Amino acid sequence: MQAALSSDAVEVEIPAGTYRVSSVLTSTKAGRKIVSTGGVLFAATAEMTVLSVSGADVFVSVNIDGDNKANRGVAIVAGSTNYTVKGCNVKNIRSNNQQAFGIVSFSALGGSIENNIVTNVFSLGDGVGGNGNGMSRAIQYAPTTNPVGTTFISRNRMSQVMGEEGDAISIQIGDLSPFPDSYCIVSDNVIENFSRRACKIQGSRTIFRNNIVRSYGQNVVDLNPSSAVSVIASDACVVIDNQLYLDGKFPVGVNIDGSGVVTINGGIAKGNYVENPSNVGIQLRQTNRGIACDNYVKGTDCVGVEIQSQSSQCVAIGNICNIEHSGTTVNYIGVSGANSVAQGNFSVGLTGYRFIRVNSVGSIVESNHNLGTVFSGGLITGPGTGSAALARGSVIRGNTSSGDEVLMVNLNGGETFIAENGKRQGSGDSGITARTIWTNATPATARVNIYHDRGTVAWNKFATVGQPAGWVCTADGTPGTWVALPNL
């Protein structure tokens, strides 16, 4: 077989039969087609690469059985351009002390990995996370230099990617944070059963679109679970229109995260269906100006959408949360990122603890709707006692509920505007009504350039004995007409 690959033949055919391969097969001719017409390359040596290909405009369509010996099936060498790996069937790839890759590309110049089947990839690992030993991948894109061409990973089917760090697809661009642009589009793949992630993205502006992810029948002792789709320290990635069925085995469905390394910019999770994550459906963490919109999260005892406190200026819009709770104190939607927006979200689960928790400065929580029946912790809650500053300057307006839940704002003097919510008052409100604010002095002098509706109540943040408890607006205007409440 190597003699044919070393020739000048433009096409190399692997006819029906099984071909024992004891050392790497290498092809370096540009424009070559390597096609199996029924033949299988069968690995005979541990920790080997079966087929290594380089050159411009190469086409690879082969069948490989690694026999749980080979640690790489097909490898595209750095410098290859406009390559195509299509219609391959790669199985039984294993490493006991290195990395296991079904198909791997090291080229930064662009190409396509499509319509392949990769099954049973395993790397044992050494129990030390992050050192490379134990990486198992069905498809790995790891160019040796920053990409300048587009790489497509599409319409592949991957299953049983297991071991210490089993990520079905991995995009790894350099080692900087944020990671450089990947110019990579991952679309229309089917990913079934993996030990850690369906897709690990370490490359800015990666698109992960219209993929189906399934975990089923997996034994938890075989897993080292992380977020199913994990965007790590990468700017402006898009995760859109995917279906994730996680069987309660993976903590987060889609996680866009600076990962404690850097605060990333942008990032969109849109139109995804996430079923049965164990902790959170969609999460924005250490992200500025991230967007979570039009997602549907279904599960039990998990958070639907969460903007974490290390984030800012993020948006959660139009998400639907169908989550059943068994009494645990979790939220359908959590807003902890400063100056963020939660708008037009829906809950449709029958029981829950809280619909929305507001735990951030300067956020807007508006026009959200609970269609469920019971929320024991209230429709919307704030940070609670001792955390007044965490919700300062927020706006809570136009939220409604079809059940009997109270608003339960618990904002504790955060100068928060609360107006026209379907549920206005509860045991945590201490008398807060709609259109309630907190100020240091009468709004007639403290908020002279702000319009106030008649009926707005401004509570005195620093009231003491002998001073008014607050003020009531008796006529609309800027700032309106204000009358003091009785002194304490």
Disulfide bonds with the S-S distance in Angstrom:
none
